C-alpha cells in the first residue's frame, strides 16, 4: 500500500474555490483502479493543546493506493490532467509525502 499526504498551500482567500473544484474530481479518482482512499481535509477545531494546525490557506489531501502502479496511473489520468489548470490560480505551493507502511 502507498500513502500520500499532500499539503496544498493556497493563495489567501481561495480555499473554498479550490475545494469546489477538488470535490468535482473525487468520484472519478475513487473510481480509479487501486484507489483505496482520496479526500481533502482541513484543520479540525479541537481543544487539544499539541494540535498542529495548517491554517486557513492550506488543504491536506489524504490518499491511499494499492500500489505504486496505481498511483502513477492516477497522476496522468485524464480527469487529473484536466483538473490541474482549473486550480492553478489558487495554488501557491505544495508539499508532497509518499509513504509506505512501517
C-alpha positions, 0 to 999 in steps of 0.5 A: 500500500502507498500513502500520500499526504499532500499539503496544498498551500493556497493563495489567501482567500481561495480555499473554498474555490479550490475545494469546489473544484477538488470535490468535482474530481473525487468520484472519478479518482475513487473510481480509479483502479487501486484507489483505496482512499482520496479526500481533502481535509482541513484543520479540525477545531479541537481543544487539544493543546499539541494540535498542529494546525495548517491554517486557513490557506492550506488543504491536506489531501489524504490518499491511499493506493494499492500500489505504486502502479496505481498511483502513477496511473492516477497522476496522468489520468485524464480527469487529473490532467484536466483538473490541474489548470482549473486550480492553478490560480489558487495554488501557491505551493505544495508539499508532497509525502509518499509513504509506505507502511512501517 
